[in-house]
Amino acid sequence: MSDEKSRFQEIHFLFPEGKDKALTFSYDDAQVYDRRLVSIFDRYDMKATFHLNSSTLDREGFVTRSEINKLYVNHEIACHGVTHPFFNQLSQTQTVAELYEDRRELEQYSGRIVRGFSYPFGVYSDNLIETALKLGIVYSRTVNSTMDFALPTDFMRWNPTCHHDQVTDELLADFLNPPPFRGMALLYIWGHSYEFERDGKWAHIHGICEKLQGRKDIWYATNIEIYDYVTAVRGLIMSVDGHILYNASARPVWFMTSGKMYCLAAGEQMSFD
């Protein structure tokens, strides 16, 4: 093998279509203000995940079962516990029931497979994570702000960038104008739609969306889309020197190497000389 061939091949992964940034939103509780928030996201072509408590649907002040599919058609539906409990105060039987029944009912109402979760009140534990994984949950969001754009190391302890109240012009400028060494950057904003109504801050979410809309360098995605893509990237099989790359997943993956961008299709192997 020549010295040139034996050198390690540097590969820098990207989001779909070669974008270096991704944006996702996450909103809990399914109060009626989701209707206005969804209309704002749809107006600006944003993608969001909405975490629902199945027992509150159809109650006064909450969205209805019959409108779920139409309302959230462009977005992801995910779990938030049947009754929005403090999970650290439940027995194991109650924990299983809260997760299993929430997932089952949301899937029944929506006709979709539900795999996401957010922790009510931000409460979680190793036992809750283990139980959720066994019940088919693949990621769960905390309420712990990182104030950065790093990808999660553990999707079951997925810390968002920040609550929407913490979004500033400075934060958005940092996200939109990255240093050359940063790599894949994810801006993850979370909250509750009722907070915009309660605090009179609907203009704030409009402003965020206006500043971030229509950019060719941003992938607008739901939480589960982020999970699936990053999992595919992390599951790539690579030779020790980086000259052979195999994509065993069911989705294409984008990357840069030697100044050129590539798309490695699902099931494809690529070699570099």
Buried (B, 14 or more C-beta within 10 A) or exposed (E): EEEEEEEEBEBEBBBBEBBBBBBBBBBBBBBBBBEBBBEBBBEBEBBBBBBBBBBBBEEEEBBEBEBBEEBBEEBBBBBBBBBBBEBEEBEEEBBBBBBBBBBBBBBEBBEBEBBBBBBBEEBBEEEBBEBBEEBBBBBBBBBEBBEBBBBBEEBBBBBBBBBBEBBEEEBBEBBBEBEEEBBBBBBBBBBBBBBBBEEEBBEBBBBBBEBBBEEEBBBBBBBBBBBBBBBBBEEBEEEEEBBBBBBEBEBBBBBBBEEEEBBBEEEEEBEBE
